[in-house]
Amino acid sequence: MHFGMVVEVAKAHGHVTRHALCEMFGLSQVESSQLIREVIQRYPELFSWDASTGAHRAELTSLQRVEAALQAAPKV
Protein backbone atom coordinates (compact mmCIF):
# COMPACT_ATOMS: atom_id res chain seq x y z
CA MET A 1 0.00 0.00 0.00
CA HIS A 2 2.73 2.49 0.90
CA PHE A 3 4.54 1.83 -2.33
CA GLY A 4 1.31 2.48 -4.21
CA MET A 5 0.92 5.87 -2.55
CA VAL A 6 4.42 6.91 -3.60
CA VAL A 7 3.82 5.61 -7.13
CA GLU A 8 0.57 7.55 -7.39
CA VAL A 9 2.31 10.79 -6.39
CA ALA A 10 5.21 10.10 -8.76
CA LYS A 11 2.85 9.46 -11.66
CA ALA A 12 0.84 12.59 -10.94
CA HIS A 13 3.80 14.92 -10.41
CA GLY A 14 6.85 13.19 -11.90
CA HIS A 15 8.49 13.47 -8.50
CA VAL A 16 7.81 12.72 -4.86
CA THR A 17 7.83 15.30 -2.09
CA ARG A 18 6.50 15.36 1.46
CA HIS A 19 4.14 18.14 0.45
CA ALA A 20 2.66 16.12 -2.42
CA LEU A 21 2.08 13.10 -0.17
CA CYS A 22 0.49 15.30 2.49
CA GLU A 23 -1.76 16.93 -0.07
CA MET A 24 -2.88 13.73 -1.82
CA PHE A 25 -3.27 11.47 1.22
CA GLY A 26 -3.61 13.72 4.25
CA LEU A 27 -0.38 12.48 5.80
CA SER A 28 1.68 14.54 8.22
CA GLN A 29 5.13 15.82 7.21
CA VAL A 30 6.73 13.19 9.46
CA GLU A 31 4.62 10.36 8.01
CA SER A 32 5.43 11.52 4.49
CA SER A 33 9.16 11.62 5.22
CA GLN A 34 9.07 8.12 6.72
CA LEU A 35 7.14 6.77 3.75
CA ILE A 36 9.54 8.26 1.21
CA ARG A 37 12.52 6.96 3.18
CA GLU A 38 11.08 3.43 3.40
CA VAL A 39 10.33 3.21 -0.31
CA ILE A 40 13.71 4.65 -1.33
CA GLN A 41 15.54 2.26 1.01
CA ARG A 42 13.74 -0.69 -0.53
CA TYR A 43 13.87 0.54 -4.16
CA PRO A 44 16.80 2.99 -4.43
CA GLU A 45 17.04 2.55 -8.20
CA LEU A 46 13.61 4.12 -8.70
CA PHE A 47 14.48 7.65 -7.61
CA SER A 48 17.22 10.22 -7.99
CA TRP A 49 17.61 13.34 -5.86
CA ASP A 50 17.08 16.65 -7.67
CA ALA A 51 18.79 19.28 -5.51
CA SER A 52 17.44 22.15 -7.63
CA THR A 53 13.84 21.31 -6.75
CA GLY A 54 14.38 19.46 -3.47
CA ALA A 55 12.47 16.46 -4.76
CA HIS A 56 13.06 12.82 -5.52
CA ARG A 57 12.70 12.43 -9.29
CA ALA A 58 10.92 9.26 -10.24
CA GLU A 59 12.11 6.86 -12.90
CA LEU A 60 8.55 6.23 -14.12
CA THR A 61 9.37 3.23 -16.30
CA SER A 62 11.08 1.51 -13.37
CA LEU A 63 8.24 2.44 -11.03
CA GLN A 64 5.68 0.93 -13.38
CA ARG A 65 7.74 -2.25 -13.74
CA VAL A 66 8.01 -2.72 -9.94
CA GLU A 67 4.33 -1.85 -9.50
CA ALA A 68 3.33 -4.48 -12.06
CA ALA A 69 5.55 -7.09 -10.41
CA LEU A 70 4.06 -6.35 -6.99
CA GLN A 71 0.51 -6.65 -8.35
CA ALA A 72 1.34 -9.95 -10.03
CA ALA A 73 2.93 -11.42 -6.90
CA PRO A 74 0.74 -13.86 -4.96
CA LYS A 75 -0.80 -12.41 -1.83
CA VAL A 76 0.27 -14.15 1.37
Wavefront OBJ file of the C-alpha trace (Angstrom):
o trace
v 0.000 0.000 0.000
v 2.733 2.494 0.903
v 4.543 1.828 -2.325
v 1.308 2.480 -4.215
v 0.920 5.869 -2.553
v 4.416 6.911 -3.601
v 3.817 5.606 -7.135
v 0.572 7.550 -7.388
v 2.308 10.785 -6.388
v 5.210 10.099 -8.757
v 2.853 9.460 -11.662
v 0.843 12.591 -10.944
v 3.803 14.924 -10.414
v 6.853 13.192 -11.897
v 8.493 13.474 -8.502
v 7.810 12.719 -4.860
v 7.826 15.302 -2.091
v 6.500 15.362 1.457
v 4.142 18.138 0.445
v 2.659 16.123 -2.425
v 2.078 13.097 -0.168
v 0.490 15.302 2.491
v -1.759 16.931 -0.068
v -2.876 13.734 -1.819
v -3.274 11.468 1.219
v -3.611 13.719 4.251
v -0.383 12.483 5.803
v 1.683 14.544 8.218
v 5.126 15.821 7.210
v 6.726 13.193 9.463
v 4.620 10.363 8.008
v 5.425 11.521 4.491
v 9.158 11.625 5.224
v 9.072 8.124 6.722
v 7.137 6.772 3.750
v 9.536 8.258 1.211
v 12.524 6.964 3.177
v 11.077 3.428 3.404
v 10.331 3.210 -0.309
v 13.706 4.649 -1.327
v 15.539 2.263 1.014
v 13.742 -0.687 -0.527
v 13.870 0.544 -4.159
v 16.805 2.988 -4.430
v 17.036 2.554 -8.197
v 13.614 4.121 -8.697
v 14.484 7.648 -7.613
v 17.216 10.222 -7.991
v 17.610 13.337 -5.864
v 17.081 16.649 -7.668
v 18.791 19.278 -5.514
v 17.440 22.149 -7.629
v 13.835 21.309 -6.751
v 14.384 19.459 -3.475
v 12.468 16.457 -4.759
v 13.064 12.819 -5.522
v 12.704 12.428 -9.290
v 10.915 9.257 -10.238
v 12.106 6.859 -12.897
v 8.548 6.230 -14.116
v 9.373 3.232 -16.302
v 11.082 1.507 -13.374
v 8.238 2.435 -11.027
v 5.683 0.928 -13.384
v 7.743 -2.254 -13.736
v 8.006 -2.719 -9.945
v 4.334 -1.850 -9.501
v 3.329 -4.485 -12.061
v 5.554 -7.092 -10.411
v 4.056 -6.352 -6.989
v 0.509 -6.648 -8.350
v 1.341 -9.953 -10.029
v 2.930 -11.424 -6.902
v 0.744 -13.861 -4.961
v -0.796 -12.409 -1.825
v 0.275 -14.151 1.370
l 1 2 3 4 5 6 7 8 9 10 11 12 13 14 15 16 17 18 19 20 21 22 23 24 25 26 27 28 29 30 31 32 33 34 35 36 37 38 39 40 41 42 43 44 45 46 47 48 49 50 51 52 53 54 55 56 57 58 59 60 61 62 63 64 65 66 67 68 69 70 71 72 73 74 75 76
